[in-house]
Amino acid sequence: MKTMQKGFTLIELMIVVAIIGILAAIALPAYQNYTQRSADSACMSEMKAYANVLIAEAVDPSVTAYTAWNGASCATPPTTPTHPALGTITATAQTRGGTARQIQCDLSTGGNCDYL
C-alpha cells in the first residue's frame, strides 16, 4: 500500500527560501531608489508652487498670498530672498536611504527650478 506525502522535503523548502532571497535582493534597491525619486519630485513640486506664490506677490503687492513653507517633503525650508523677483530660493530634499539633493528655483526667470 502506497503512503501519502504529508509535507515538503528539505530541498524544496531550501529552493523556496533561495528564490525569496534572490527576489528580495533585487526588489530592495529598486524600492529604495523609488522612494528617493518620489521624495525628490515631491520637494520639486512644492518648490515650484512656493516660487510661483513669491513671484505673484512680487508682481502684485496687493496680493496677500499664503507664503508660509510647510516643509512636508523637503528637509530644509527654502531660503527666501529679500526681493523675491530678483533672487533664487534653494531647499534640500529629504533623503530616504540616498544622498540629499539640493533644489534651486530662479525667481528672476519665472521660477525655473532644477536640481543642483
C-alpha positions, -999 to +999 in steps of 0.1 A: +000+000+000+013+034-010+017+061+017+007+098+010+033+125+013+025+148+043+048+177+038+076+193+019+111+179+017+141+199+030+154+206-005+120+220-017+120+244+013+156+255+006+148+262-030+118+284-020+139+303+005+167+308-021+141+322-046+127+346-020+162+358-011+170+365-047+138+384-053+144+404-021+179+412-032+166+427-064+135+444-051+150+462-021+174+485-040+147+492-066+123+502-038+149+525-022+155+542-055+118+547-060+113+563-026+142+586-031+129+597-065+094+603-051+108+624-022+128+645-048+098+651-070+076+660-041+101+686-029+105+699-065+067+704-069+065+722-035+094+744-045+077+753-078+045+761-061+063+782-035+082+801-062+050+809-081+035+824-049+066+845-043+065+857-079+028+866-077+034+886-045+064+905-062+043+913-093+012+925-074+020+939-039-018+939-031-018+902-032-016+887+003-010+851-007+000+825+018+038+822+017+045+800+047+066+770+040+051+738+054+083+717+046+063+685+042+086+670+016+119+690+020+144+685+048+152+722+049+128+751+041+138+773+011+157+804+016+136+835+008+154+863-010+149+899+002+134+908-032+117+877-045+115+888-081+153+890-084+166+862-063+167+824-060+154+800-035+170+767-025+160+737-004+173+703+003+151+672-005+148+646+023+170+616+020+155+581+021+185+559+020+201+581-007+220+613-009+205+647-002+196+667-033+195+704-035+168+722-055+172+757-066+145+779-082+154+811-101+126+836-095+140+861-120+133+837-149+098+829-138+105+803-112+125+778-132+135+750-108+163+725-112+185+701-091+220+713-082 
